[in-house]
């Protein structure tokens, strides 16, 4: 299935469908999950992605800075990675 999971300190953790016809970013997932709770650490959101060979890639995204509009930093724009089916966000 074309789904991603989000766990941790968001208001509505769970599985979310990936749209077929468009891209879906970490920030969009957090927003669709109701945003962060009051105790969330939005500056260090982890994305885990399993490869076909069994290895796992881990990415850390500063979602809080991206949401607050600190988009003048090219590193933040690149950090808002596109999600793939099976990704797990914490």
DAKA-V929463 format. One line per field, one symbol per residue. psi: psi as a letter, one per 30 degrees, with the letter a starting at -180 (. if undefined). A space follows every 10 residues. Layout:
psi=???
//
This chain:
psi=lillkklbil filakkkkke gllkleeeee efggallfgl iffikkkkkk lfgflkkkkk kieeeeefgh gfjfeeeffi lkklkfkkk.
//
